[in-house]
């Protein structure tokens, strides 16, 4: 007798994949999968905490969980939780449908750290709800505010443990939504927010070390290009470094890297840094010692894997890392991979918003430089043309309200 094999599909996606001319990439993918496998196959989703979940998506799957840490450190727990629910569905012949609530609100990603209130309280509430027999998974999608699209909004998704608790899960999702919305004005930056020039001056004058400065408008972990030279120009313009050594890590300029690769470590070189297509990427000519030919390491889950080149040029008080592709130094492995000793520097500039966990623990002071760019932090001043209002506190300036 042939053994019957049960098929399940597990997907680990982001949740805010927006495709030109298509809309939500996650929804389109799941829709096409359902067309192929039919409605009987169990599908589970693990999503990033910052997902703009398409409202049509939850009814096409059987379980959804967003990360419950910011910065993200619980990917494995998220995967395990979804997988366990999928196994339960197979063993006990369940076909649960997550209950979804789209909030008229977008939580600011850089104002939400799981270690601080009120996000810490929200996550605790989700954990408590999952102890109830009726609830398998309770999730918050914070949203991705730098993606101007119809699905942009914070969201709640509650997966019942069994079909008979679907209405219960629906009511819990509504209650959660109201609770989260009631906290809409309670979030604030964890790092000191300053203009680019103020950030440079404060970092240099501050007596403690190390000071980390986030080039927040060019945050490659949130959608920025990683090629802005604004903070580099600020620190190069400094006349008195207060005895401090500065590291700018790093700026994407593949042509500058290509030129540097022709030289040896220890050579004195002159190179232009910056793509120079607008004021943010204005080219800077620097002269100094080619200090190190290192490697750029990968993003979450691939921190130990070299994915590109990282060239460090020393110009006295300022060392500059040039990358041949967009990247961000989010762990100590990234600095080591580039051939750098982080202890040599008192001020470190990175292409991030909130600092990732390992760096945040090291920072005596963390500054959020409010630089312009794709991930500009003052979201209430940005103009959105494709969102479905209201999405507090975002400003809709479209000609007509988009429909779902």
WOLIN-V473551 format. One record per residue. N is the residue number from 0. SS is DSSP state (a for helix, b for strand, c for the rest). OMEGA is omega in whole degrees, 0 to 359 (NA if undefined). Layout:
n:N ss:SS omega:OMEGA
n:N ss:SS omega:OMEGA
This chain:
n:0 ss:c omega:179
n:1 ss:c omega:178
n:2 ss:c omega:180
n:3 ss:c omega:181
n:4 ss:c omega:177
n:5 ss:c omega:181
n:6 ss:c omega:172
n:7 ss:b omega:179
n:8 ss:b omega:178
n:9 ss:b omega:180
n:10 ss:b omega:174
n:11 ss:b omega:184
n:12 ss:c omega:178
n:13 ss:c omega:182
n:14 ss:c omega:179
n:15 ss:c omega:179
n:16 ss:c omega:181
n:17 ss:b omega:184
n:18 ss:b omega:179
n:19 ss:c omega:177
n:20 ss:c omega:183
n:21 ss:c omega:184
n:22 ss:b omega:183
n:23 ss:b omega:179
n:24 ss:a omega:179
n:25 ss:a omega:180
n:26 ss:a omega:181
n:27 ss:a omega:180
n:28 ss:a omega:181
n:29 ss:a omega:179
n:30 ss:a omega:180
n:31 ss:a omega:178
n:32 ss:a omega:179
n:33 ss:a omega:179
n:34 ss:a omega:181
n:35 ss:a omega:189
n:36 ss:a omega:181
n:37 ss:c omega:187
n:38 ss:c omega:185
n:39 ss:c omega:183
n:40 ss:c omega:179
n:41 ss:b omega:179
n:42 ss:b omega:177
n:43 ss:b omega:182
n:44 ss:b omega:167
n:45 ss:b omega:185
n:46 ss:b omega:173
n:47 ss:c omega:178
n:48 ss:c omega:185
n:49 ss:c omega:183
n:50 ss:c omega:167
n:51 ss:c omega:187
n:52 ss:c omega:176
n:53 ss:c omega:182
n:54 ss:c omega:180
n:55 ss:c omega:187
n:56 ss:c omega:187
n:57 ss:a omega:182
n:58 ss:a omega:181
n:59 ss:a omega:181
n:60 ss:c omega:185
n:61 ss:c omega:177
n:62 ss:b omega:179
n:63 ss:b omega:171
n:64 ss:b omega:172
n:65 ss:b omega:173
n:66 ss:c omega:180
n:67 ss:c omega:174
n:68 ss:c omega:174
n:69 ss:c omega:358
n:70 ss:c omega:191
n:71 ss:c omega:177
n:72 ss:c omega:185
n:73 ss:c omega:179
n:74 ss:a omega:181
n:75 ss:a omega:178
n:76 ss:a omega:178
n:77 ss:a omega:179
n:78 ss:a omega:182
n:79 ss:a omega:181
n:80 ss:a omega:179
n:81 ss:a omega:182
n:82 ss:a omega:180
n:83 ss:a omega:178
n:84 ss:a omega:178
n:85 ss:a omega:178
n:86 ss:a omega:178
n:87 ss:a omega:179
n:88 ss:a omega:180
n:89 ss:a omega:184
n:90 ss:a omega:187
n:91 ss:c omega:174
n:92 ss:c omega:178
n:93 ss:c omega:175
n:94 ss:c omega:182
n:95 ss:c omega:177
n:96 ss:c omega:179
n:97 ss:c omega:179
n:98 ss:b omega:193
n:99 ss:b omega:174
n:100 ss:b omega:176
n:101 ss:b omega:182
n:102 ss:c omega:176
n:103 ss:c omega:193
n:104 ss:b omega:174
n:105 ss:c omega:178
n:106 ss:c omega:180
n:107 ss:c omega:184
n:108 ss:a omega:184
n:109 ss:a omega:177
n:110 ss:a omega:184
n:111 ss:c omega:173
n:112 ss:c omega:184
n:113 ss:c omega:179
n:114 ss:c omega:184
n:115 ss:c omega:177
n:116 ss:c omega:9
n:117 ss:c omega:182
n:118 ss:a omega:178
n:119 ss:a omega:180
n:120 ss:a omega:178
n:121 ss:a omega:180
n:122 ss:a omega:176
n:123 ss:a omega:179
n:124 ss:a omega:178
n:125 ss:a omega:180
n:126 ss:a omega:179
n:127 ss:a omega:180
n:128 ss:a omega:182
n:129 ss:c omega:176
n:130 ss:c omega:178
n:131 ss:c omega:183
n:132 ss:c omega:184
n:133 ss:c omega:188
n:134 ss:b omega:176
n:135 ss:b omega:183
n:136 ss:b omega:172
n:137 ss:b omega:188
n:138 ss:b omega:171
n:139 ss:b omega:170
n:140 ss:b omega:183
n:141 ss:c omega:181
n:142 ss:c omega:179
n:143 ss:c omega:190
n:144 ss:c omega:181
n:145 ss:c omega:174
n:146 ss:c omega:183
n:147 ss:c omega:185
n:148 ss:c omega:183
n:149 ss:c omega:185
n:150 ss:c omega:182
n:151 ss:c omega:176
n:152 ss:c omega:171
n:153 ss:c omega:186
n:154 ss:b omega:177
n:155 ss:b omega:177
n:156 ss:b omega:182
n:157 ss:b omega:180
n:158 ss:b omega:178
n:159 ss:b omega:178
n:160 ss:c omega:178
n:161 ss:c omega:181
n:162 ss:a omega:184
n:163 ss:a omega:180
n:164 ss:a omega:182
n:165 ss:a omega:180
n:166 ss:a omega:177
n:167 ss:a omega:179
n:168 ss:a omega:178
n:169 ss:a omega:179
n:170 ss:a omega:177
n:171 ss:a omega:179
n:172 ss:a omega:178
n:173 ss:a omega:179
n:174 ss:a omega:178
n:175 ss:a omega:179
n:176 ss:a omega:179
n:177 ss:a omega:180
n:178 ss:a omega:180
n:179 ss:a omega:180
n:180 ss:a omega:180
n:181 ss:a omega:181
n:182 ss:c omega:190
n:183 ss:c omega:181
n:184 ss:c omega:185
n:185 ss:c omega:183
n:186 ss:c omega:178
n:187 ss:c omega:180
n:188 ss:c omega:175
n:189 ss:c omega:180
n:190 ss:c omega:182
n:191 ss:b omega:182
n:192 ss:b omega:181
n:193 ss:b omega:173
n:194 ss:c omega:180
n:195 ss:a omega:181
n:196 ss:a omega:178
n:197 ss:a omega:180
n:198 ss:a omega:179
n:199 ss:a omega:183
n:200 ss:a omega:182
n:201 ss:a omega:181
n:202 ss:a omega:181
n:203 ss:a omega:184
n:204 ss:a omega:183
n:205 ss:c omega:187
n:206 ss:c omega:180
n:207 ss:c omega:178
n:208 ss:c omega:3
n:209 ss:c omega:173
n:210 ss:b omega:176
n:211 ss:b omega:179
n:212 ss:b omega:178
n:213 ss:b omega:172
n:214 ss:b omega:198
n:215 ss:a omega:179
n:216 ss:a omega:181
n:217 ss:a omega:184
n:218 ss:c omega:182
n:219 ss:c omega:177
n:220 ss:c omega:180
n:221 ss:c omega:177
n:222 ss:c omega:179
n:223 ss:c omega:182
n:224 ss:c omega:181
n:225 ss:c omega:183
n:226 ss:c omega:180
n:227 ss:c omega:183
n:228 ss:c omega:186
n:229 ss:a omega:183
n:230 ss:a omega:174
n:231 ss:a omega:179
n:232 ss:a omega:179
n:233 ss:a omega:183
n:234 ss:a omega:176
n:235 ss:a omega:181
n:236 ss:c omega:182
n:237 ss:c omega:181
n:238 ss:c omega:180
n:239 ss:c omega:185
n:240 ss:c omega:176
n:241 ss:c omega:179
n:242 ss:c omega:186
n:243 ss:c omega:174
n:244 ss:c omega:186
n:245 ss:b omega:174
n:246 ss:b omega:174
n:247 ss:b omega:188
n:248 ss:b omega:351
n:249 ss:b omega:183
n:250 ss:b omega:180
n:251 ss:b omega:173
n:252 ss:c omega:186
n:253 ss:a omega:179
n:254 ss:a omega:177
n:255 ss:a omega:178
n:256 ss:a omega:180
n:257 ss:a omega:179
n:258 ss:a omega:182
n:259 ss:a omega:182
n:260 ss:c omega:179
n:261 ss:c omega:182
n:262 ss:c omega:179
n:263 ss:c omega:174
n:264 ss:c omega:182
n:265 ss:c omega:178
n:266 ss:c omega:173
n:267 ss:b omega:185
n:268 ss:b omega:172
n:269 ss:b omega:183
n:270 ss:b omega:174
n:271 ss:b omega:180
n:272 ss:b omega:179
n:273 ss:c omega:179
n:274 ss:c omega:170
n:275 ss:c omega:177
n:276 ss:c omega:173
n:277 ss:c omega:183
n:278 ss:c omega:181
n:279 ss:c omega:184
n:280 ss:c omega:182
n:281 ss:c omega:184
n:282 ss:c omega:179
n:283 ss:b omega:177
n:284 ss:b omega:180
n:285 ss:b omega:176
n:286 ss:b omega:181
n:287 ss:b omega:182
n:288 ss:b omega:173
n:289 ss:b omega:189
n:290 ss:b omega:185
n:291 ss:b omega:168
n:292 ss:b omega:182
n:293 ss:b omega:183
n:294 ss:b omega:170
n:295 ss:b omega:178
n:296 ss:b omega:190
n:297 ss:c omega:184
n:298 ss:c omega:186
n:299 ss:c omega:180
n:300 ss:c omega:182
n:301 ss:c omega:183
n:302 ss:c omega:182
n:303 ss:c omega:185
n:304 ss:c omega:177
n:305 ss:b omega:182
n:306 ss:b omega:181
n:307 ss:b omega:181
n:308 ss:b omega:177
n:309 ss:b omega:183
n:310 ss:b omega:178
n:311 ss:b omega:177
n:312 ss:b omega:180
n:313 ss:b omega:181
n:314 ss:c omega:182
n:315 ss:c omega:181
n:316 ss:c omega:183
n:317 ss:b omega:171
n:318 ss:b omega:185
n:319 ss:b omega:174
n:320 ss:b omega:177
n:321 ss:b omega:183
n:322 ss:b omega:178
n:323 ss:c omega:175
n:324 ss:c omega:180
n:325 ss:c omega:179
n:326 ss:c omega:177
n:327 ss:c omega:178
n:328 ss:c omega:187
n:329 ss:c omega:179
n:330 ss:c omega:176
n:331 ss:a omega:178
n:332 ss:a omega:179
n:333 ss:a omega:178
n:334 ss:a omega:179
n:335 ss:a omega:179
n:336 ss:a omega:178
n:337 ss:c omega:179
n:338 ss:c omega:185
n:339 ss:c omega:173
n:340 ss:c omega:185
n:341 ss:a omega:181
n:342 ss:a omega:179
n:343 ss:a omega:188
n:344 ss:c omega:177
n:345 ss:c omega:177
n:346 ss:b omega:181
n:347 ss:b omega:178
n:348 ss:b omega:181
n:349 ss:b omega:179
n:350 ss:c omega:181
n:351 ss:c omega:168
n:352 ss:c omega:170
n:353 ss:c omega:179
n:354 ss:c omega:175
n:355 ss:c omega:196
n:356 ss:a omega:184
n:357 ss:a omega:180
n:358 ss:a omega:181
n:359 ss:a omega:179
n:360 ss:a omega:182
n:361 ss:a omega:189
n:362 ss:c omega:170
n:363 ss:c omega:175
n:364 ss:b omega:177
n:365 ss:b omega:182
n:366 ss:b omega:175
n:367 ss:b omega:178
n:368 ss:b omega:186
n:369 ss:c omega:181
n:370 ss:c omega:175
n:371 ss:c omega:178
n:372 ss:c omega:184
n:373 ss:c omega:181
n:374 ss:c omega:179
n:375 ss:c omega:190
n:376 ss:c omega:182
n:377 ss:c omega:190
n:378 ss:a omega:179
n:379 ss:a omega:178
n:380 ss:a omega:180
n:381 ss:c omega:180
n:382 ss:b omega:182
n:383 ss:b omega:183
n:384 ss:c omega:187
n:385 ss:c omega:179
n:386 ss:c omega:175
n:387 ss:c omega:184
n:388 ss:c omega:2
n:389 ss:c omega:171
n:390 ss:c omega:183
n:391 ss:b omega:4
n:392 ss:c omega:187
n:393 ss:c omega:184
n:394 ss:b omega:180
n:395 ss:b omega:182
n:396 ss:c omega:180
n:397 ss:c omega:181
n:398 ss:c omega:179
n:399 ss:c omega:183
n:400 ss:c omega:177
n:401 ss:c omega:177
n:402 ss:c omega:179
n:403 ss:c omega:NA
